[in-house]
């Protein structure tokens, strides 16, 4: 892995709760494995998997405020369910805070929760990796990749 990925890992370890951080690493490795299988750029899969939940642990009210501050659209459904905003805000932060310039990585982060028509293979990989990631919940049961 390159030094930039290791630096991002170090930052995320401080910003995410322990369960989310372990889930994130699982998605990163699952994405990379799937990328190898489906002949997709592994480096892009590592970045997208690592950063897919970078905004997940931001409190709901702050997610809304940040989206408004940065000019990111917030629908009425998203205002009622701010957890949905973590993908859009995470894509923004991946670009602005973590320096990701590759549009395919940004789209993979943005679409990993709800999907979108015409997804690239990288987007599909991160979407599926997030769902199937095998991190075991600390209470001893697998919860489908969706952590509290």
Secondary structure, 3 states (H helix, E strand, C coil): CCHHHHHHHHHHHHHCCHHHHHHHHHHHHHHHHHHHHCCCCHHHHHHHHHHCCCCCCCCHHHHHHHHHHCCCCCCHHHHHCHHHHHHHHHHHHHHHCCCCCCHHHHHHHHCCCCCCCCCCHHHHHHHHHHHHCCCCCCCCCCCCCCCC
